[in-house]
Amino acid sequence: MQSLIDEIAERAREVIGRGKVADYIPALAQIPSRKFGMAICGVEGGEYVTGDADETFSIQSISKVFTLILALQTIGSTALWKRVGREPSGNAFNSLVQLESEQGLPRNPFINAGAIVVTDAITAHSVSPILQLLGLVRRFSGTEQIYIDEVVARSEAEHGHRNAAIAHLLKSQGNLKARVEDVLAAYYRQCAIAMTCRDLARAFLPLANGGKQYETGEKLLTPLRAKRINSLLLTCGLYDGVGNFAFRVGLPAKSGVGGGIVAIIPGKYAICVWSPELDELGNSLAGTRALELFARKTRLSVF
Ligand code: GLN
């Protein structure tokens, strides 16, 4: 496995130079584009890393999986699924158009509109939603080191006009309960959580492992919830690039504009790759390539 991922890293790095590092906020535009890390955590206990796997990066939309889990625990699935759909959007992750035409019911929890409703579900029920979220991420990843990059969080807030527009539209449509300012503050901070590939592979292992924590075996999710989240990742985890990703890789996964992608091989592994250059849809270019190579070489996929 170690020599396999070292080789994959080398081959995936060949596409670096063809994408673009996220530049919608200055704090992300400065990240060196040649970074590449990969970590694999196995249900049987093995762990393999290569490249910059122990360097922290901005997890961005990958945080939407953690907030979904917390919101499901907080208000329950019946209440949450009345307010967010479970269908792919076929639109950019930060689009407003569909929200207007579909009367404030976001297509899924992983586009920005859906994630903002999910964050509202937490914010409306807690005085410190982000502390609660950090607690969950620390429990899942087994490390207390997880923190919020306050420079990124401030940058998100200063440049977050589109997210603010989405939140205000949702409020006018009756699908936000807490104050818009409070929801946005929590949303920007969740996007700015900093983690390493190793942390993320560990934190996502419960989704590959019937809900069990990577180290202690503690039950963090029911097997049914883990299965359902994987299903949502398969259909909605990579924005409007999800079909092509399923074609090339064939695994449930979640990406973020920080260049991270986490993929699940049910019953076997959680894998995190990080490479900051993105394709035109906002998914890591070399990260996608690495996962495609991994799935091909190991013949592991959900199909
Ligand atoms: N902070 C980004 C945003 O809200 C997160 C989006 C992403 O990673 N796709 O636009």
py3Dmol code that shows the C-alpha trace and the ligand (Angstrom):
import py3Dmol

protein = """\
ATOM      1  CA  MET A   1       0.000   0.000   0.000  1.00  0.00           C
ATOM      2  CA  GLN A   2       2.812   2.425   0.862  1.00  0.00           C
ATOM      3  CA  SER A   3       4.587   1.996  -2.456  1.00  0.00           C
ATOM      4  CA  LEU A   4       1.244   2.196  -4.267  1.00  0.00           C
ATOM      5  CA  ILE A   5       0.327   5.579  -2.792  1.00  0.00           C
ATOM      6  CA  ASP A   6       3.861   6.927  -3.282  1.00  0.00           C
ATOM      7  CA  GLU A   7       3.573   6.031  -6.950  1.00  0.00           C
ATOM      8  CA  ILE A   8       0.058   7.509  -7.194  1.00  0.00           C
ATOM      9  CA  ALA A   9       1.316  10.742  -5.623  1.00  0.00           C
ATOM     10  CA  GLU A  10       4.057  10.989  -8.205  1.00  0.00           C
ATOM     11  CA  ARG A  11       1.665  10.434 -11.099  1.00  0.00           C
ATOM     12  CA  ALA A  12      -1.064  12.705  -9.730  1.00  0.00           C
ATOM     13  CA  ARG A  13       1.455  15.540  -9.311  1.00  0.00           C
ATOM     14  CA  GLU A  14       1.893  15.525 -13.109  1.00  0.00           C
ATOM     15  CA  VAL A  15      -1.408  17.419 -13.537  1.00  0.00           C
ATOM     16  CA  ILE A  16      -0.378  20.221 -11.176  1.00  0.00           C
ATOM     17  CA  GLY A  17      -0.073  23.401 -13.237  1.00  0.00           C
ATOM     18  CA  ARG A  18      -3.285  22.800 -15.194  1.00  0.00           C
ATOM     19  CA  GLY A  19      -5.707  24.031 -12.508  1.00  0.00           C
ATOM     20  CA  LYS A  20      -6.196  27.127 -10.398  1.00  0.00           C
ATOM     21  CA  VAL A  21      -5.872  27.661  -6.647  1.00  0.00           C
ATOM     22  CA  ALA A  22      -9.097  29.133  -5.144  1.00  0.00           C
ATOM     23  CA  ASP A  23      -8.774  32.905  -5.240  1.00  0.00           C
ATOM     24  CA  TYR A  24     -12.202  34.081  -4.050  1.00  0.00           C
ATOM     25  CA  ILE A  25     -10.519  35.033  -0.773  1.00  0.00           C
ATOM     26  CA  PRO A  26      -6.932  36.299  -0.403  1.00  0.00           C
ATOM     27  CA  ALA A  27      -6.181  33.861   2.433  1.00  0.00           C
ATOM     28  CA  LEU A  28      -6.592  30.872   0.106  1.00  0.00           C
ATOM     29  CA  ALA A  29      -5.003  32.438  -2.988  1.00  0.00           C
ATOM     30  CA  GLN A  30      -1.615  32.372  -1.212  1.00  0.00           C
ATOM     31  CA  ILE A  31      -1.440  28.604  -0.704  1.00  0.00           C
ATOM     32  CA  PRO A  32       1.477  27.074  -2.696  1.00  0.00           C
ATOM     33  CA  SER A  33      -0.048  25.247  -5.643  1.00  0.00           C
ATOM     34  CA  ARG A  34       2.431  22.343  -5.668  1.00  0.00           C
ATOM     35  CA  LYS A  35       1.359  20.879  -2.332  1.00  0.00           C
ATOM     36  CA  PHE A  36       0.134  17.297  -2.454  1.00  0.00           C
ATOM     37  CA  GLY A  37      -0.788  15.009   0.411  1.00  0.00           C
ATOM     38  CA  MET A  38      -2.641  11.729   0.723  1.00  0.00           C
ATOM     39  CA  ALA A  39      -3.656   9.644   3.760  1.00  0.00           C
ATOM     40  CA  ILE A  40      -5.449   6.318   3.980  1.00  0.00           C
ATOM     41  CA  CYS A  41      -6.998   4.949   7.148  1.00  0.00           C
ATOM     42  CA  GLY A  42      -8.186   1.347   7.173  1.00  0.00           C
ATOM     43  CA  VAL A  43     -11.001  -0.254   9.168  1.00  0.00           C
ATOM     44  CA  GLU A  44      -8.529  -2.941  10.250  1.00  0.00           C
ATOM     45  CA  GLY A  45      -6.231  -0.295  11.701  1.00  0.00           C
ATOM     46  CA  GLY A  46      -3.595   0.341   8.994  1.00  0.00           C
ATOM     47  CA  GLU A  47      -2.676   3.902   8.129  1.00  0.00           C
ATOM     48  CA  TYR A  48      -0.567   5.093   5.175  1.00  0.00           C
ATOM     49  CA  VAL A  49       0.466   8.620   4.258  1.00  0.00           C
ATOM     50  CA  THR A  50       2.474  10.283   1.522  1.00  0.00           C
ATOM     51  CA  GLY A  51       3.621  13.800   0.616  1.00  0.00           C
ATOM     52  CA  ASP A  52       2.195  16.713   2.624  1.00  0.00           C
ATOM     53  CA  ALA A  53      -0.302  14.544   4.503  1.00  0.00           C
ATOM     54  CA  ASP A  54       0.550  16.087   7.878  1.00  0.00           C
ATOM     55  CA  GLU A  55       0.202  19.697   6.803  1.00  0.00           C
ATOM     56  CA  THR A  56      -3.009  21.512   7.731  1.00  0.00           C
ATOM     57  CA  PHE A  57      -5.224  23.031   5.057  1.00  0.00           C
ATOM     58  CA  SER A  58      -8.610  24.724   4.935  1.00  0.00           C
ATOM     59  CA  ILE A  59     -11.246  21.997   4.821  1.00  0.00           C
ATOM     60  CA  GLN A  60     -13.923  24.361   3.436  1.00  0.00           C
ATOM     61  CA  SER A  61     -16.950  22.409   2.172  1.00  0.00           C
ATOM     62  CA  ILE A  62     -15.721  19.130   3.657  1.00  0.00           C
ATOM     63  CA  SER A  63     -17.001  20.676   6.918  1.00  0.00           C
ATOM     64  CA  LYS A  64     -20.540  20.291   5.528  1.00  0.00           C
ATOM     65  CA  VAL A  65     -20.419  16.581   6.358  1.00  0.00           C
ATOM     66  CA  PHE A  66     -19.607  17.293  10.016  1.00  0.00           C
ATOM     67  CA  THR A  67     -22.339  19.943  10.321  1.00  0.00           C
ATOM     68  CA  LEU A  68     -24.827  17.552   8.740  1.00  0.00           C
ATOM     69  CA  ILE A  69     -23.992  14.892  11.327  1.00  0.00           C
ATOM     70  CA  LEU A  70     -24.289  17.427  14.157  1.00  0.00           C
ATOM     71  CA  ALA A  71     -27.601  18.810  12.844  1.00  0.00           C
ATOM     72  CA  LEU A  72     -29.048  15.293  12.512  1.00  0.00           C
ATOM     73  CA  GLN A  73     -28.033  14.640  16.121  1.00  0.00           C
ATOM     74  CA  THR A  74     -29.423  18.008  17.226  1.00  0.00           C
ATOM     75  CA  ILE A  75     -32.864  18.253  15.590  1.00  0.00           C
ATOM     76  CA  GLY A  76     -33.313  14.714  14.247  1.00  0.00           C
ATOM     77  CA  SER A  77     -33.648  13.492  10.697  1.00  0.00           C
ATOM     78  CA  THR A  78     -37.392  14.071  10.272  1.00  0.00           C
ATOM     79  CA  ALA A  79     -37.129  17.769  11.103  1.00  0.00           C
ATOM     80  CA  LEU A  80     -33.976  18.304   9.069  1.00  0.00           C
ATOM     81  CA  TRP A  81     -35.166  16.616   5.870  1.00  0.00           C
ATOM     82  CA  LYS A  82     -38.277  18.810   5.859  1.00  0.00           C
ATOM     83  CA  ARG A  83     -35.952  21.749   5.280  1.00  0.00           C
ATOM     84  CA  VAL A  84     -33.309  20.323   2.900  1.00  0.00           C
ATOM     85  CA  GLY A  85     -33.589  17.979  -0.086  1.00  0.00           C
ATOM     86  CA  ARG A  86     -31.503  14.974  -1.077  1.00  0.00           C
ATOM     87  CA  GLU A  87     -31.088  15.443  -4.816  1.00  0.00           C
ATOM     88  CA  PRO A  88     -28.049  16.552  -6.808  1.00  0.00           C
ATOM     89  CA  SER A  89     -28.356  20.178  -7.858  1.00  0.00           C
ATOM     90  CA  GLY A  90     -26.666  20.210 -11.282  1.00  0.00           C
ATOM     91  CA  ASN A  91     -25.751  23.797 -10.442  1.00  0.00           C
ATOM     92  CA  ALA A  92     -22.680  25.539  -9.041  1.00  0.00           C
ATOM     93  CA  PHE A  93     -22.298  25.078  -5.290  1.00  0.00           C
ATOM     94  CA  ASN A  94     -22.971  28.743  -4.597  1.00  0.00           C
ATOM     95  CA  SER A  95     -25.843  29.252  -7.039  1.00  0.00           C
ATOM     96  CA  LEU A  96     -28.905  31.276  -6.015  1.00  0.00           C
ATOM     97  CA  VAL A  97     -31.089  30.525  -9.022  1.00  0.00           C
ATOM     98  CA  GLN A  98     -32.542  27.178  -7.953  1.00  0.00           C
ATOM     99  CA  LEU A  99     -33.256  28.439  -4.453  1.00  0.00           C
ATOM    100  CA  GLU A 100     -35.483  31.169  -5.841  1.00  0.00           C
ATOM    101  CA  SER A 101     -37.370  28.899  -8.234  1.00  0.00           C
ATOM    102  CA  GLU A 102     -37.752  26.081  -5.665  1.00  0.00           C
ATOM    103  CA  GLN A 103     -39.116  28.323  -2.886  1.00  0.00           C
ATOM    104  CA  GLY A 104     -36.309  28.109  -0.390  1.00  0.00           C
ATOM    105  CA  LEU A 105     -35.896  24.321  -0.220  1.00  0.00           C
ATOM    106  CA  PRO A 106     -32.215  23.722  -1.067  1.00  0.00           C
ATOM    107  CA  ARG A 107     -31.556  20.636  -3.203  1.00  0.00           C
ATOM    108  CA  ASN A 108     -29.107  19.009  -0.771  1.00  0.00           C
ATOM    109  CA  PRO A 109     -27.044  19.666   2.389  1.00  0.00           C
ATOM    110  CA  PHE A 110     -23.733  19.993   0.498  1.00  0.00           C
ATOM    111  CA  ILE A 111     -24.454  22.995  -1.725  1.00  0.00           C
ATOM    112  CA  ASN A 112     -24.005  26.286   0.090  1.00  0.00           C
ATOM    113  CA  ALA A 113     -27.747  26.978   0.440  1.00  0.00           C
ATOM    114  CA  GLY A 114     -28.365  23.565   2.004  1.00  0.00           C
ATOM    115  CA  ALA A 115     -25.314  23.840   4.228  1.00  0.00           C
ATOM    116  CA  ILE A 116     -26.474  27.233   5.478  1.00  0.00           C
ATOM    117  CA  VAL A 117     -29.842  25.695   6.481  1.00  0.00           C
ATOM    118  CA  VAL A 118     -27.964  22.843   8.222  1.00  0.00           C
ATOM    119  CA  THR A 119     -25.787  25.374  10.065  1.00  0.00           C
ATOM    120  CA  ASP A 120     -28.952  27.240  11.047  1.00  0.00           C
ATOM    121  CA  ALA A 121     -30.347  24.051  12.601  1.00  0.00           C
ATOM    122  CA  ILE A 122     -27.284  23.945  14.853  1.00  0.00           C
ATOM    123  CA  THR A 123     -27.080  27.684  15.482  1.00  0.00           C
ATOM    124  CA  ALA A 124     -30.734  27.960  16.510  1.00  0.00           C
ATOM    125  CA  HIS A 125     -30.194  25.274  19.167  1.00  0.00           C
ATOM    126  CA  SER A 126     -26.868  26.221  20.676  1.00  0.00           C
ATOM    127  CA  VAL A 127     -25.178  29.253  22.174  1.00  0.00           C
ATOM    128  CA  SER A 128     -21.830  28.034  20.847  1.00  0.00           C
ATOM    129  CA  PRO A 129     -22.475  26.031  17.677  1.00  0.00           C
ATOM    130  CA  ILE A 130     -18.846  26.124  16.578  1.00  0.00           C
ATOM    131  CA  LEU A 131     -17.541  24.807  19.892  1.00  0.00           C
ATOM    132  CA  GLN A 132     -19.990  21.959  19.570  1.00  0.00           C
ATOM    133  CA  LEU A 133     -18.881  21.327  16.012  1.00  0.00           C
ATOM    134  CA  LEU A 134     -15.202  21.355  16.988  1.00  0.00           C
ATOM    135  CA  GLY A 135     -16.038  18.895  19.763  1.00  0.00           C
ATOM    136  CA  LEU A 136     -17.610  16.556  17.208  1.00  0.00           C
ATOM    137  CA  VAL A 137     -14.691  16.844  14.773  1.00  0.00           C
ATOM    138  CA  ARG A 138     -12.204  16.197  17.591  1.00  0.00           C
ATOM    139  CA  ARG A 139     -14.127  13.117  18.711  1.00  0.00           C
ATOM    140  CA  PHE A 140     -14.329  11.760  15.158  1.00  0.00           C
ATOM    141  CA  SER A 141     -10.668  12.446  14.318  1.00  0.00           C
ATOM    142  CA  GLY A 142      -9.325  11.491  17.761  1.00  0.00           C
ATOM    143  CA  THR A 143      -7.223  14.630  18.074  1.00  0.00           C
ATOM    144  CA  GLU A 144      -7.637  17.782  20.129  1.00  0.00           C
ATOM    145  CA  GLN A 145      -5.424  19.725  17.687  1.00  0.00           C
ATOM    146  CA  ILE A 146      -8.259  20.727  15.343  1.00  0.00           C
ATOM    147  CA  TYR A 147      -8.603  24.521  15.163  1.00  0.00           C
ATOM    148  CA  ILE A 148     -10.177  27.327  13.187  1.00  0.00           C
ATOM    149  CA  ASP A 149      -7.914  29.402  10.959  1.00  0.00           C
ATOM    150  CA  GLU A 150      -9.173  32.840  11.995  1.00  0.00           C
ATOM    151  CA  VAL A 151      -7.471  34.573   9.040  1.00  0.00           C
ATOM    152  CA  VAL A 152      -9.447  32.406   6.615  1.00  0.00           C
ATOM    153  CA  ALA A 153     -12.643  32.892   8.658  1.00  0.00           C
ATOM    154  CA  ARG A 154     -12.268  36.705   8.535  1.00  0.00           C
ATOM    155  CA  SER A 155     -11.531  36.596   4.832  1.00  0.00           C
ATOM    156  CA  GLU A 156     -14.661  34.480   4.251  1.00  0.00           C
ATOM    157  CA  ALA A 157     -16.757  37.016   6.139  1.00  0.00           C
ATOM    158  CA  GLU A 158     -15.271  40.005   4.299  1.00  0.00           C
ATOM    159  CA  HIS A 159     -15.842  38.460   0.875  1.00  0.00           C
ATOM    160  CA  GLY A 160     -18.949  36.403   1.583  1.00  0.00           C
ATOM    161  CA  HIS A 161     -21.480  38.487  -0.357  1.00  0.00           C
ATOM    162  CA  ARG A 162     -22.915  35.544  -2.259  1.00  0.00           C
ATOM    163  CA  ASN A 163     -23.324  33.450   0.904  1.00  0.00           C
ATOM    164  CA  ALA A 164     -24.921  36.452   2.616  1.00  0.00           C
ATOM    165  CA  ALA A 165     -27.329  36.759  -0.326  1.00  0.00           C
ATOM    166  CA  ILE A 166     -28.223  33.054  -0.017  1.00  0.00           C
ATOM    167  CA  ALA A 167     -28.790  33.390   3.743  1.00  0.00           C
ATOM    168  CA  HIS A 168     -31.004  36.460   3.360  1.00  0.00           C
ATOM    169  CA  LEU A 169     -33.008  34.781   0.608  1.00  0.00           C
ATOM    170  CA  LEU A 170     -33.485  31.699   2.820  1.00  0.00           C
ATOM    171  CA  LYS A 171     -34.606  33.944   5.696  1.00  0.00           C
ATOM    172  CA  SER A 172     -37.144  35.715   3.480  1.00  0.00           C
ATOM    173  CA  GLN A 173     -38.412  32.295   2.368  1.00  0.00           C
ATOM    174  CA  GLY A 174     -38.899  31.180   5.981  1.00  0.00           C
ATOM    175  CA  ASN A 175     -36.161  28.511   6.032  1.00  0.00           C
ATOM    176  CA  LEU A 176     -33.771  30.124   8.558  1.00  0.00           C
ATOM    177  CA  LYS A 177     -34.657  30.257  12.256  1.00  0.00           C
ATOM    178  CA  ALA A 178     -31.649  31.956  13.842  1.00  0.00           C
ATOM    179  CA  ARG A 179     -30.436  35.477  13.017  1.00  0.00           C
ATOM    180  CA  VAL A 180     -28.811  35.681   9.572  1.00  0.00           C
ATOM    181  CA  GLU A 181     -25.656  37.239  11.098  1.00  0.00           C
ATOM    182  CA  ASP A 182     -25.277  34.389  13.589  1.00  0.00           C
ATOM    183  CA  VAL A 183     -25.761  31.685  10.962  1.00  0.00           C
ATOM    184  CA  LEU A 184     -23.263  33.290   8.604  1.00  0.00           C
ATOM    185  CA  ALA A 185     -20.693  33.759  11.370  1.00  0.00           C
ATOM    186  CA  ALA A 186     -20.930  30.048  12.189  1.00  0.00           C
ATOM    187  CA  TYR A 187     -20.858  29.075   8.490  1.00  0.00           C
ATOM    188  CA  TYR A 188     -17.699  31.084   7.771  1.00  0.00           C
ATOM    189  CA  ARG A 189     -15.951  29.601  10.774  1.00  0.00           C
ATOM    190  CA  GLN A 190     -16.873  26.013   9.915  1.00  0.00           C
ATOM    191  CA  CYS A 191     -15.421  26.533   6.399  1.00  0.00           C
ATOM    192  CA  ALA A 192     -12.190  27.762   8.024  1.00  0.00           C
ATOM    193  CA  ILE A 193     -11.518  24.619  10.087  1.00  0.00           C
ATOM    194  CA  ALA A 194      -7.922  23.534   9.472  1.00  0.00           C
ATOM    195  CA  MET A 195      -7.049  19.831   9.330  1.00  0.00           C
ATOM    196  CA  THR A 196      -4.471  17.509   7.819  1.00  0.00           C
ATOM    197  CA  CYS A 197      -5.104  14.646   5.376  1.00  0.00           C
ATOM    198  CA  ARG A 198      -4.350  12.248   8.227  1.00  0.00           C
ATOM    199  CA  ASP A 199      -6.928  13.945  10.533  1.00  0.00           C
ATOM    200  CA  LEU A 200      -9.581  13.874   7.817  1.00  0.00           C
ATOM    201  CA  ALA A 201      -9.020  10.239   6.848  1.00  0.00           C
ATOM    202  CA  ARG A 202      -9.367   9.292  10.523  1.00  0.00           C
ATOM    203  CA  ALA A 203     -12.426  11.508  11.018  1.00  0.00           C
ATOM    204  CA  PHE A 204     -14.202   9.964   8.025  1.00  0.00           C
ATOM    205  CA  LEU A 205     -13.373   6.357   8.914  1.00  0.00           C
ATOM    206  CA  PRO A 206     -16.721   5.888  10.754  1.00  0.00           C
ATOM    207  CA  LEU A 207     -18.423   6.265   7.367  1.00  0.00           C
ATOM    208  CA  ALA A 208     -16.426   3.289   6.075  1.00  0.00           C
ATOM    209  CA  ASN A 209     -16.745   1.341   9.283  1.00  0.00           C
ATOM    210  CA  GLY A 210     -20.458   1.176  10.162  1.00  0.00           C
ATOM    211  CA  GLY A 211     -20.123   4.283  12.373  1.00  0.00           C
ATOM    212  CA  LYS A 212     -17.143   3.230  14.531  1.00  0.00           C
ATOM    213  CA  GLN A 213     -14.336   5.600  15.561  1.00  0.00           C
ATOM    214  CA  TYR A 214     -10.976   4.744  14.002  1.00  0.00           C
ATOM    215  CA  GLU A 215      -9.036   4.194  17.237  1.00  0.00           C
ATOM    216  CA  THR A 216     -11.400   3.360  20.066  1.00  0.00           C
ATOM    217  CA  GLY A 217     -14.138   1.622  18.081  1.00  0.00           C
ATOM    218  CA  GLU A 218     -16.691   3.851  19.831  1.00  0.00           C
ATOM    219  CA  LYS A 219     -19.999   3.987  17.952  1.00  0.00           C
ATOM    220  CA  LEU A 220     -20.311   7.529  16.626  1.00  0.00           C
ATOM    221  CA  LEU A 221     -22.990   6.877  14.000  1.00  0.00           C
ATOM    222  CA  THR A 222     -25.544   4.147  13.450  1.00  0.00           C
ATOM    223  CA  PRO A 223     -24.762   1.956  10.423  1.00  0.00           C
ATOM    224  CA  LEU A 224     -27.955   3.278   8.800  1.00  0.00           C
ATOM    225  CA  ARG A 225     -26.875   6.898   9.209  1.00  0.00           C
ATOM    226  CA  ALA A 226     -23.395   6.097   7.888  1.00  0.00           C
ATOM    227  CA  LYS A 227     -24.928   4.424   4.836  1.00  0.00           C
ATOM    228  CA  ARG A 228     -27.253   7.339   4.186  1.00  0.00           C
ATOM    229  CA  ILE A 229     -24.475   9.903   4.432  1.00  0.00           C
ATOM    230  CA  ASN A 230     -22.372   7.855   1.997  1.00  0.00           C
ATOM    231  CA  SER A 231     -25.322   7.782  -0.401  1.00  0.00           C
ATOM    232  CA  LEU A 232     -25.619  11.567  -0.219  1.00  0.00           C
ATOM    233  CA  LEU A 233     -21.878  11.903  -0.811  1.00  0.00           C
ATOM    234  CA  LEU A 234     -22.105   9.729  -3.900  1.00  0.00           C
ATOM    235  CA  THR A 235     -24.916  11.800  -5.408  1.00  0.00           C
ATOM    236  CA  CYS A 236     -24.145  15.285  -4.084  1.00  0.00           C
ATOM    237  CA  GLY A 237     -20.584  15.384  -2.684  1.00  0.00           C
ATOM    238  CA  LEU A 238     -18.805  17.055  -5.604  1.00  0.00           C
ATOM    239  CA  TYR A 239     -21.249  19.756  -6.642  1.00  0.00           C
ATOM    240  CA  ASP A 240     -22.071  19.676 -10.361  1.00  0.00           C
ATOM    241  CA  GLY A 241     -18.961  17.561 -11.004  1.00  0.00           C
ATOM    242  CA  VAL A 242     -20.489  14.613  -9.161  1.00  0.00           C
ATOM    243  CA  GLY A 243     -21.473  12.597 -12.250  1.00  0.00           C
ATOM    244  CA  ASN A 244     -18.046  12.812 -13.817  1.00  0.00           C
ATOM    245  CA  PHE A 245     -16.394  11.970 -10.499  1.00  0.00           C
ATOM    246  CA  ALA A 246     -18.631   8.894 -10.085  1.00  0.00           C
ATOM    247  CA  PHE A 247     -17.685   7.864 -13.632  1.00  0.00           C
ATOM    248  CA  ARG A 248     -13.961   8.265 -13.052  1.00  0.00           C
ATOM    249  CA  VAL A 249     -13.646   7.176  -9.404  1.00  0.00           C
ATOM    250  CA  GLY A 250     -16.857   5.428  -8.330  1.00  0.00           C
ATOM    251  CA  LEU A 251     -16.695   6.297  -4.634  1.00  0.00           C
ATOM    252  CA  PRO A 252     -18.720   8.475  -2.254  1.00  0.00           C
ATOM    253  CA  ALA A 253     -16.648  11.594  -1.564  1.00  0.00           C
ATOM    254  CA  LYS A 254     -16.711  15.206  -0.410  1.00  0.00           C
ATOM    255  CA  SER A 255     -14.563  17.994  -1.784  1.00  0.00           C
ATOM    256  CA  GLY A 256     -13.752  21.517  -0.632  1.00  0.00           C
ATOM    257  CA  VAL A 257     -12.312  24.550  -2.424  1.00  0.00           C
ATOM    258  CA  GLY A 258      -9.254  24.330  -0.163  1.00  0.00           C
ATOM    259  CA  GLY A 259      -8.262  21.418  -2.456  1.00  0.00           C
ATOM    260  CA  GLY A 260      -9.171  18.535  -0.151  1.00  0.00           C
ATOM    261  CA  ILE A 261     -11.250  15.503  -1.141  1.00  0.00           C
ATOM    262  CA  VAL A 262     -12.234  12.712   1.236  1.00  0.00           C
ATOM    263  CA  ALA A 263     -13.472   9.435  -0.267  1.00  0.00           C
ATOM    264  CA  ILE A 264     -15.016   6.386   1.378  1.00  0.00           C
ATOM    265  CA  ILE A 265     -14.563   2.752   0.440  1.00  0.00           C
ATOM    266  CA  PRO A 266     -17.298   1.134   2.559  1.00  0.00           C
ATOM    267  CA  GLY A 267     -16.012  -1.664   4.744  1.00  0.00           C
ATOM    268  CA  LYS A 268     -12.377  -0.844   3.940  1.00  0.00           C
ATOM    269  CA  TYR A 269     -10.874   2.636   3.903  1.00  0.00           C
ATOM    270  CA  ALA A 270     -11.305   6.383   4.267  1.00  0.00           C
ATOM    271  CA  ILE A 271      -8.918   8.292   2.010  1.00  0.00           C
ATOM    272  CA  CYS A 272      -8.070  11.984   2.041  1.00  0.00           C
ATOM    273  CA  VAL A 273      -6.138  13.778  -0.700  1.00  0.00           C
ATOM    274  CA  TRP A 274      -5.114  17.412  -0.769  1.00  0.00           C
ATOM    275  CA  SER A 275      -3.823  19.428  -3.677  1.00  0.00           C
ATOM    276  CA  PRO A 276      -4.894  23.089  -3.871  1.00  0.00           C
ATOM    277  CA  GLU A 277      -5.289  23.526  -7.638  1.00  0.00           C
ATOM    278  CA  LEU A 278      -8.927  23.155  -8.657  1.00  0.00           C
ATOM    279  CA  ASP A 279     -10.773  22.346 -11.873  1.00  0.00           C
ATOM    280  CA  GLU A 280     -13.406  24.742 -13.202  1.00  0.00           C
ATOM    281  CA  LEU A 281     -16.095  23.242 -10.910  1.00  0.00           C
ATOM    282  CA  GLY A 282     -14.070  23.741  -7.736  1.00  0.00           C
ATOM    283  CA  ASN A 283     -12.754  20.197  -7.182  1.00  0.00           C
ATOM    284  CA  SER A 284      -9.070  19.368  -6.674  1.00  0.00           C
ATOM    285  CA  LEU A 285      -7.498  18.414  -9.977  1.00  0.00           C
ATOM    286  CA  ALA A 286      -4.620  16.252  -8.736  1.00  0.00           C
ATOM    287  CA  GLY A 287      -6.816  14.990  -5.882  1.00  0.00           C
ATOM    288  CA  THR A 288      -9.384  13.633  -8.335  1.00  0.00           C
ATOM    289  CA  ARG A 289      -6.601  12.125 -10.435  1.00  0.00           C
ATOM    290  CA  ALA A 290      -5.089  10.418  -7.384  1.00  0.00           C
ATOM    291  CA  LEU A 291      -8.420   8.891  -6.362  1.00  0.00           C
ATOM    292  CA  GLU A 292      -9.071   7.754  -9.918  1.00  0.00           C
ATOM    293  CA  LEU A 293      -5.672   6.033 -10.003  1.00  0.00           C
ATOM    294  CA  PHE A 294      -6.257   4.475  -6.585  1.00  0.00           C
ATOM    295  CA  ALA A 295      -9.670   3.077  -7.543  1.00  0.00           C
ATOM    296  CA  ARG A 296      -8.291   1.732 -10.814  1.00  0.00           C
ATOM    297  CA  LYS A 297      -5.148   0.153  -9.424  1.00  0.00           C
ATOM    298  CA  THR A 298      -6.835  -1.455  -6.420  1.00  0.00           C
ATOM    299  CA  ARG A 299     -10.100  -2.192  -8.300  1.00  0.00           C
ATOM    300  CA  LEU A 300     -11.885  -0.868  -5.246  1.00  0.00           C
ATOM    301  CA  SER A 301     -15.085   1.080  -5.805  1.00  0.00           C
ATOM    302  CA  VAL A 302     -18.696   0.747  -4.766  1.00  0.00           C
ATOM    303  CA  PHE A 303     -19.583  -0.698  -8.175  1.00  0.00           C
TER     304      PHE A 303
END
"""
ligand_1 = """\
10
LIG
N -16.212 28.906 1.786
C -16.697 28.414 0.526
C -17.996 29.093 0.178
O -18.820 29.191 1.035
C -16.880 26.941 0.611
C -17.312 26.350 -0.691
C -16.633 25.106 -1.094
O -15.674 24.600 -0.515
N -17.098 24.631 -2.194
O -18.210 29.538 -0.931
"""
view = py3Dmol.view(width=600, height=400)
view.addModel(protein, "pdb")
view.setStyle({"model": 0}, {"cartoon": {"style": "trace"}})
view.addModel(ligand_1, "xyz")
view.setStyle({"model": 1}, {"stick": {}})
view.zoomTo()
view.show()
